[in-house]
Amino acid sequence: MQTTMKAVVVREFGDVDVMRMEQLPVPSPAAGEVLIKVHSVSVNQTLDIAVRQGRYRTNLRFPVVLGTDPAGVVAATGDGVASARSGERVAVVASIRCGECRFCRMGREDSCFRSKHLGLDRWGGYAEYVTVPAENVFPIPDNLSFGEASVVTRHFPTAINLLVNHARLVKDEWVLIMGAAGALGSCGVQIARHLGARVIAAAGTDSRAEGALGYGAEFAVNYREQDLETEVLRITDGHGVDVLFENIADPTLWPGAFNSLAFAGRLVTAGAHGGGTVPLDVKRLYLRRIRITGQPGATRKDVELALSLAGRGVVRAIIDRTMPLARVKEAHELLERGGIVGKIVLDPTLG
């Protein structure tokens, strides 16, 4: 095996030029870890672009290698690893649980408050090789590509956790998916449809909203051109939606989405790229018995279910394009400009 590798290293906050390709030693897996030859890693608005710009975590310790969701082939294993073997195709979950806090002890691993994160607290997948804890790797179904595996493990488990475990969405209930053309939103549409719900997809342009019809939505709303509350009430014949899947937190969109909730509705959220601070009508909240749950992350069962559903063709990863790792700056610029449908995937084995 080669002894050096190419990696995109960030040594300061800034624009795309702070990402520089460097030649580094291939890391060795410690006890309980695996070394992965990376074949794919996606580009993310928050955990790549916002981190690089210094808008996410200002106490980041440099240097850092971004890349939260690598997938690839196990190249070597450290002492004590029995759950993975060399040559196995695997995807990686980014959140590294402490295993010791009260939530981990209760089995609520998605709420670990001491977790570390790949691409933040330790080097991530913008490299030819990466080491990760063995418990964070999952076998990839034979009929999934590496790029699909990266995208599936990045967002589908969160969508499952939100809609299944927390919203308790069931067959024939109405659900409104905000940002339905985005990475998490498109997963939410597919999981909601899989559960048998009636899905309303909302996005910022006609084409992006209507695109969600192709992967499971029953109705589409352009929330920049149409009155969201009015449209939802019209579609649901005045009932409103039983579940609101909100992952934008845009103060201009929040009231329309919140007011679309039916009596005893449930709002679940794991995203705030639209700002994060929104007006909340507290009287409406308690008088209409509305529940709000914020819950990023997922459990191992959620990850396993996501990969199983993808392997069976029940859900699919929405990938805009795949690019060589060497074009990482261009990939960031494309995502920053907007208009991307699905994910941009980087492949260190290309080019």
C-alpha positions as CSV (number, residue, x, y, z in Angstrom):
1,M,0.0,0.0,0.0
2,Q,1.1,3.6,-0.7
3,T,2.7,5.5,2.2
4,T,1.7,9.0,1.2
5,M,-1.6,10.4,0.2
6,K,-3.2,13.6,-1.2
7,A,-5.5,15.5,1.2
8,V,-7.3,18.8,1.1
9,V,-6.1,20.6,4.2
10,V,-7.6,23.8,5.7
11,R,-5.3,25.8,8.0
12,E,-7.5,28.9,8.4
13,F,-11.0,30.2,7.9
14,G,-11.8,31.9,4.6
15,D,-12.9,31.5,1.0
16,V,-12.3,28.4,-1.2
17,D,-8.6,29.3,-1.5
18,V,-7.9,28.2,2.1
19,M,-8.4,24.6,0.9
20,R,-5.1,23.4,-0.4
21,M,-4.1,20.0,-1.7
22,E,-1.2,18.6,0.2
23,Q,0.9,15.4,0.3
24,L,0.7,13.7,3.7
25,P,1.6,10.4,5.2
26,V,-1.1,7.8,5.1
27,P,-2.5,7.5,8.7
28,S,-2.3,4.2,10.6
29,P,-5.5,2.9,12.3
30,A,-5.2,2.8,16.1
31,A,-6.8,0.1,18.2
32,G,-10.5,-0.2,17.4
33,E,-10.1,1.8,14.1
34,V,-10.1,1.1,10.4
35,L,-8.3,2.7,7.6
36,I,-10.5,3.4,4.6
37,K,-9.4,4.1,1.0
38,V,-11.9,6.9,0.1
39,H,-14.0,6.6,-3.0
40,S,-16.6,9.2,-2.3
41,V,-17.4,12.0,0.1
42,S,-20.2,14.6,-0.4
43,V,-20.1,18.4,-0.1
44,N,-22.3,19.9,2.6
45,Q,-23.6,23.4,3.1
46,T,-23.1,23.4,6.9
47,L,-20.5,20.8,7.7
48,D,-18.1,21.9,4.9
49,I,-18.9,25.4,3.6
50,A,-20.0,27.0,6.8
51,V,-17.2,25.3,8.7
52,R,-14.6,26.5,6.2
53,Q,-15.9,30.0,6.3
54,G,-15.9,30.1,10.2
55,R,-19.6,30.4,10.5
56,Y,-20.2,27.1,12.2
57,R,-17.6,26.4,14.9
58,T,-15.1,29.2,15.6
59,N,-13.0,27.1,18.0
60,L,-12.0,24.7,15.3
61,R,-8.5,23.3,15.8
62,F,-6.4,23.7,12.7
63,P,-5.2,22.1,10.5
64,V,-8.4,20.2,9.5
65,V,-9.5,18.0,6.7
66,L,-13.2,18.4,5.9
67,G,-15.5,15.7,4.7
68,T,-18.1,14.2,7.0
69,D,-19.5,11.2,5.0
70,P,-16.7,9.2,3.3
71,A,-17.4,5.8,1.8
72,G,-14.8,3.4,0.4
73,V,-12.9,0.2,0.9
74,V,-11.3,-1.0,4.2
75,A,-7.6,-0.9,3.6
76,A,-6.4,-2.0,7.1
77,T,-7.7,-2.6,10.6
78,G,-6.3,-1.8,14.0
79,D,-6.0,-4.1,16.9
80,G,-9.2,-5.5,18.3
81,V,-11.4,-4.9,15.2
82,A,-13.6,-7.8,14.3
83,S,-16.6,-6.0,12.8
84,A,-14.8,-5.0,9.5
85,R,-12.4,-6.7,7.3
86,S,-9.9,-5.6,4.6
87,G,-11.4,-5.2,1.2
88,E,-15.0,-4.6,2.5
89,R,-17.0,-1.8,1.0
90,V,-18.2,0.5,3.8
91,A,-19.9,3.8,4.4
92,V,-19.1,6.0,7.5
93,V,-21.4,7.7,10.0
94,A,-19.8,11.0,11.1
95,S,-20.9,11.3,14.7
96,I,-18.6,9.5,17.1
97,R,-20.5,8.8,20.3
98,C,-18.8,9.0,23.7
99,G,-20.5,5.9,25.0
100,E,-20.4,7.2,28.5
101,C,-22.8,10.2,28.9
102,R,-26.3,9.6,30.4
103,F,-27.9,9.5,26.9
104,C,-25.5,6.9,25.6
105,R,-26.1,4.8,28.7
106,M,-29.8,5.1,28.2
107,G,-29.5,3.9,24.6
108,R,-30.3,7.3,23.2
109,E,-27.1,7.5,21.1
110,D,-28.6,10.2,18.8
111,S,-28.6,12.6,21.8
112,C,-25.0,12.1,22.9
113,F,-23.8,15.6,24.0
114,R,-20.1,14.6,24.1
115,S,-19.9,13.2,20.6
116,K,-17.0,14.1,18.2
117,H,-17.5,14.7,14.5
118,L,-15.6,13.5,11.5
119,G,-14.4,16.5,9.5
120,L,-14.5,18.7,12.6
121,D,-12.9,17.1,15.7
122,R,-10.8,14.7,13.6
123,W,-9.8,14.6,10.0
124,G,-12.4,13.8,7.5
125,G,-12.8,12.3,4.0
126,Y,-11.4,15.0,1.7
127,A,-8.4,12.7,1.3
128,E,-7.3,9.5,-0.3
129,Y,-7.4,7.7,3.1
130,V,-9.1,8.3,6.4
131,T,-9.1,6.5,9.7
132,V,-12.4,6.1,11.7
133,P,-13.7,4.1,14.6
134,A,-14.8,0.6,13.5
135,E,-18.2,1.1,15.1
136,N,-18.8,4.0,12.7
137,V,-18.6,1.9,9.5
138,F,-21.5,0.1,7.9
139,P,-21.4,-2.4,5.0
140,I,-22.6,-1.1,1.7
141,P,-25.2,-3.1,-0.2
142,D,-23.8,-4.6,-3.4
143,N,-26.0,-2.6,-5.7
144,L,-25.2,0.8,-4.2
145,S,-22.3,2.9,-5.6
146,F,-19.9,4.6,-3.2
147,G,-21.4,8.0,-4.0
148,E,-24.9,6.7,-3.3
149,A,-23.7,5.2,0.0
150,S,-22.2,8.5,1.1
151,V,-25.4,10.4,0.4
152,V,-27.7,7.7,1.9
153,T,-25.7,7.5,5.2
154,R,-25.5,11.3,5.4
155,H,-29.1,12.3,5.4
156,F,-31.6,9.4,5.2
157,P,-30.9,8.2,8.8
158,T,-31.7,11.7,10.1
159,A,-34.9,11.8,8.0
160,I,-35.9,8.4,9.4
161,N,-35.1,9.5,13.0
162,L,-37.2,12.6,12.6
163,L,-40.2,11.2,10.9
164,V,-40.4,7.7,12.4
165,N,-39.0,8.0,15.9
166,H,-40.0,11.5,16.8
167,A,-42.9,12.6,14.6
168,R,-44.4,9.1,14.6
169,L,-45.7,9.8,11.1
170,V,-48.2,7.1,10.0
171,K,-50.1,6.1,6.8
172,D,-52.5,8.7,5.3
173,E,-51.3,11.5,7.5
174,W,-50.5,14.8,5.8
175,V,-46.8,16.0,5.9
176,L,-45.2,19.2,4.6
177,I,-41.6,18.8,3.7
178,M,-39.8,22.2,3.6
179,G,-36.7,22.5,1.3
180,A,-37.9,19.5,-0.5
181,A,-35.3,19.8,-3.3
182,G,-32.4,19.9,-0.8
183,A,-30.3,17.1,0.5
184,L,-32.2,16.4,3.7
185,G,-35.6,17.5,2.3
186,S,-35.4,15.1,-0.6
187,C,-34.8,12.3,1.9
188,G,-37.7,13.4,4.0
189,V,-40.0,13.3,0.9
190,Q,-39.0,9.7,0.2
191,I,-39.2,8.4,3.8
192,A,-42.6,10.1,4.3
193,R,-43.9,8.5,1.1
194,H,-42.5,5.1,2.2
195,L,-44.5,5.4,5.4
196,G,-47.7,5.9,3.3
197,A,-48.1,9.6,4.2
198,R,-49.6,12.2,1.8
199,V,-46.7,14.4,1.0
200,I,-46.6,18.1,0.2
201,A,-43.2,19.3,-1.1
202,A,-42.3,22.9,-0.7
203,A,-39.3,24.6,-2.3
204,G,-38.1,28.0,-3.6
205,T,-38.8,27.7,-7.3
206,D,-41.4,25.9,-9.4
207,S,-38.9,23.5,-10.9
208,R,-37.4,22.5,-7.6
209,A,-40.8,22.0,-6.0
210,E,-42.2,20.1,-8.9
211,G,-39.0,18.0,-9.1
212,A,-40.0,16.4,-5.8
213,L,-43.0,14.9,-7.5
214,G,-40.6,12.6,-9.2
215,Y,-39.5,11.0,-5.9
216,G,-42.7,10.7,-4.0
217,A,-44.4,14.0,-3.3
218,E,-48.1,14.2,-4.2
219,F,-48.3,18.0,-4.3
220,A,-45.8,20.8,-4.8
221,V,-45.7,24.4,-3.5
222,N,-43.4,27.2,-4.4
223,Y,-43.0,29.0,-1.1
224,R,-41.4,32.1,-2.6
225,E,-44.3,32.8,-5.0
226,Q,-47.3,31.2,-3.3
227,D,-48.8,31.8,0.2
228,L,-47.7,28.6,1.9
229,E,-50.4,28.5,4.6
230,T,-53.2,29.2,2.0
231,E,-51.9,26.5,-0.4
232,V,-51.5,23.9,2.3
233,L,-55.0,24.5,3.7
234,R,-56.4,24.4,0.2
235,I,-54.6,21.1,-0.6
236,T,-55.7,19.5,2.7
237,D,-59.3,20.8,2.5
238,G,-58.7,22.9,5.6
239,H,-57.2,20.2,7.7
240,G,-53.6,21.3,7.6
241,V,-50.6,19.0,7.9
242,D,-50.2,16.5,10.8
243,V,-46.4,16.7,10.5
244,L,-44.1,19.6,9.5
245,F,-40.6,18.5,8.4
246,E,-38.8,21.9,8.8
247,N,-35.1,22.1,8.1
248,I,-34.6,25.7,6.9
249,A,-35.5,28.1,9.8
250,D,-36.0,31.1,7.6
251,P,-37.9,33.8,9.5
252,T,-39.8,34.8,6.4
253,L,-41.0,31.2,5.7
254,W,-41.5,29.9,9.3
255,P,-44.9,31.6,10.0
256,G,-46.6,30.1,6.9
257,A,-45.2,26.7,7.6
258,F,-46.0,26.8,11.3
259,N,-49.6,28.0,10.6
260,S,-50.0,25.1,8.2
261,L,-49.9,22.6,11.1
262,A,-53.2,20.9,12.0
263,F,-54.5,20.7,15.6
264,A,-52.1,18.5,17.6
265,G,-49.6,18.7,14.8
266,R,-45.9,17.8,15.2
267,L,-43.0,19.9,14.0
268,V,-39.6,18.2,13.6
269,T,-36.4,20.0,12.6
270,A,-32.7,19.4,12.1
271,G,-31.5,22.4,10.1
272,A,-31.2,26.2,10.2
273,H,-29.4,27.3,7.0
274,G,-32.1,30.0,6.5
275,G,-31.0,31.9,9.6
276,G,-32.0,29.9,12.6
277,T,-33.9,32.6,14.6
278,V,-37.6,32.7,13.8
279,P,-40.8,34.2,15.3
280,L,-42.9,31.8,17.3
281,D,-46.6,32.2,18.0
282,V,-46.6,30.7,21.5
283,K,-50.4,31.1,21.9
284,R,-50.9,29.0,18.7
285,L,-48.4,26.5,20.0
286,Y,-50.2,25.7,23.2
287,L,-53.8,26.3,22.1
288,R,-53.5,24.0,19.1
289,R,-51.5,21.4,21.1
290,I,-48.5,21.6,18.8
291,R,-45.2,19.8,19.6
292,I,-41.8,20.9,18.4
293,T,-38.8,18.5,18.4
294,G,-35.3,19.4,17.4
295,Q,-33.2,16.3,16.8
296,P,-30.1,16.0,14.6
297,G,-28.4,12.7,14.2
298,A,-29.6,9.2,14.1
299,T,-29.3,5.7,15.7
300,R,-27.5,2.7,14.4
301,K,-30.9,1.2,13.5
302,D,-31.7,4.2,11.5
303,V,-28.5,3.9,9.5
304,E,-29.0,0.2,8.9
305,L,-32.6,0.8,7.8
306,A,-31.6,3.6,5.4
307,L,-29.0,1.4,3.7
308,S,-31.4,-1.5,3.5
309,L,-34.1,0.7,1.9
310,A,-31.6,2.1,-0.6
311,G,-30.3,-1.4,-1.3
312,R,-33.9,-2.6,-2.1
313,G,-34.6,0.4,-4.3
314,V,-37.2,1.8,-2.0
315,V,-35.4,5.1,-1.7
316,R,-32.6,6.6,-3.8
317,A,-29.8,9.1,-3.3
318,I,-30.3,12.3,-5.3
319,I,-26.8,13.2,-6.7
320,D,-26.3,16.3,-8.9
321,R,-22.8,15.4,-10.1
322,T,-19.6,13.6,-9.1
323,M,-16.3,15.4,-9.4
324,P,-12.6,14.6,-8.7
325,L,-11.3,15.7,-5.3
326,A,-8.9,18.0,-7.1
327,R,-11.9,20.1,-8.1
328,V,-13.0,20.7,-4.5
329,K,-12.9,24.5,-4.8
330,E,-15.2,24.4,-7.9
331,A,-17.6,22.1,-6.0
332,H,-17.8,24.5,-3.1
333,E,-18.5,27.4,-5.4
334,L,-21.2,25.5,-7.2
335,L,-23.0,24.7,-4.0
336,E,-22.6,28.3,-2.7
337,R,-24.2,29.7,-5.8
338,G,-27.3,27.4,-5.3
339,G,-29.5,25.7,-7.8
340,I,-28.0,22.3,-7.1
341,V,-30.5,19.5,-6.9
342,G,-29.3,16.8,-4.6
343,K,-25.6,16.4,-3.6
344,I,-22.2,17.0,-5.1
345,V,-20.0,14.0,-4.6
346,L,-16.2,14.2,-4.6
347,D,-14.2,11.1,-5.7
348,P,-10.4,11.0,-4.7
349,T,-9.9,8.1,-7.2
350,L,-10.8,10.3,-10.2
351,G,-8.5,12.5,-12.2
